[in-house]
Amino acid sequence: MRTILGWSVKLSIAGLLYVALSSGSVHLPETVLGYRVPDSARQWVDRNAQIADFGRQTQASFKGLADAIK
């Protein structure tokens, strides 16, 4: 039973990381099901959120340039 709980925690953290990578708007909580989320995982998600924001800003800038050229 303990192994199943451990794997479910690991899979839930992996799912949160995937959502954070794909959307860039998820922040990991301090704990998940009583387990502490590692600081490195939260920093990784935050960096990916910043990268996604930079991507959106760049895309908006290029769209503005394309509109100005037309």
Secondary structure by P-SEA (a helix, b strand, c coil): caaaaaaaaaaaaaaaaaaaaaccccccccccccccccaaaaaaaaaaaaaaaaaaaaaaaaaaaaaaac
